[in-house]
Amino acid sequence: MAGIYVHIPFCKQACHYCNFHFSTSMKHKNGFLPALLNEIVLQNNFLGNQSVETIYFGGGTPSLLSADEISLILESLRTNFLVAPDAEITIEANPDDITPEKLNAWSRMSINRLSIGIQSFFEADLKWMNRAHNASQAEQCVQWAKEAGFDNLTIDLIFGTPTLTDANWLFNVQKAISLEIPHLSCYALTIEPRTPLEKMIRKKTAEGVNADDQARQFLLLMDWLNNAGYEQYEISNYSLPGKHSKHNSSYWQGKQYLGLGPSAHSFNGDARQWNVSNNALYIQSLQKNIIPFEIELLTPVQRLNEWVMTSLRTKEGLQLNQLPSGFGKEIISGLRKKCIIYQQQNLVQETEHAFILTREGKLFADGIAAGLFFEESEINEDVFVAGSLHT
Ligand code: SF4
């Protein structure tokens, strides 16, 4: 089983907090589609004969492309890869692009999951983030999506902005629950380097984030959604039964995926590669039938640490019978030693088969994962036996 990610690198306007690769200039939009279609053909052996179970249009803003353009891309993917007939096909869309016509067209081409970048139902938050949509569009598009039959629907919400009170945060979450949205991705606002927001905070033209407010809103969120029947199956992802994102879950399970488009990342089980984050260079290179990417072969320790990083964020935690291949009981005892300090602080608990973050531990997931990482010098031939479990 494998997945395909397609990056659409255009946005109407730049959200102040965003550090994804995108351009607000449409100068290269016409050159982008032929380049992408060419990349699909050039990469048609990347996944071997694996069945493609998930396709994800992300960005940027995929909903900026016309339905015909999305259809062409999907057609080419189906021609060049073994796309399963029941594949989960997700498109990210912004509320201001969503119309009943587009929804119906996406549905006709078997797109069966919609991810809407709502972020907040409040005008003040949306303005502060410099989102292109307004509060009424945020609500309207959900109604339209449901009318078009998109029952596999997810929205993004952001908390921890200076404009968001706890009462408004409760309103946003309750609004999502009352709209019967089956999947939510909820993120604390982070200040990424070189974003407009980071510059504004540095120049004191915008207020920074308050870590205590963010922690409190995260704990409130977990309680509210848990009480409403949502399962927190990954730190930032909550779903009603049967509505997990298969695509994102496959990243966390270490499955192979192909990324297409500028800045897209791929993973073949041994190496990660990523395309150039520049629309003009991407197009120029593909005009010469060259995919512009860099590649990094992962060492066993890097694979182990990636497994720690991603698995720790899931509800299953670090499952000791799911260690990356080549690792065995020495790693389990190493992990056990590293975990003691977090267990003493009630941030991690050990179950029969796993180390799992506690409710409090979820506040510090990245820091705890970093604390559990292994150094290259800790792993020697006695611990790692390539290609076999050494238990
Ligand atoms: S629409 Fe999405 S990708 Fe585009 S700037 Fe905003 S957050 Fe970033």
Residues whose N, C-alpha, C, O or C-beta is under 5 A from the ligand:
A	BS01	SF4	C11 Q13 A14 C15 C18 F20 F22 G59 G60
